[in-house]
Amino acid sequence: MDVYKIIGNNIKRRRLELNLSQKQVADKIDIDYSYFGRMERGDQPISLKRLFQIAEVLDASVESLVRVPDDPKTASKRISVMMKGKPHNRVRLLEEIARIILKD
């Protein structure tokens, strides 16, 4: 997994949450929007200086921009391990909670 693509995807997700364009973010950190676009796509390495600037503009932590997203399969395995050996009534309770949370 390419670390720059992960960072770029996290930046893009946060930028879109704030309804900002690439140009708006790029202007705030004084770079060309096409350069910012390359960083967001993971085609351009991001320096620490730029990463901190982008985090500030996006009102995000640097940690949130470099975090590797959880794989649903991994989360499922972690839940399975946590529930192993637990009483049946607790497992059923977790199932009910999951149904309520995931209900559309």
Secondary structure, DSSP 8 states (H G I E B T S, - for coil): --HHHHHHHHHHHHHHHTT--HHHHHHHTTS-HHHHHHHHHTSS---HHHHHHHHHHTT--HHHHH-----HHHHHHHHHHHHTT--HHHHHHHHHHHHHHH--
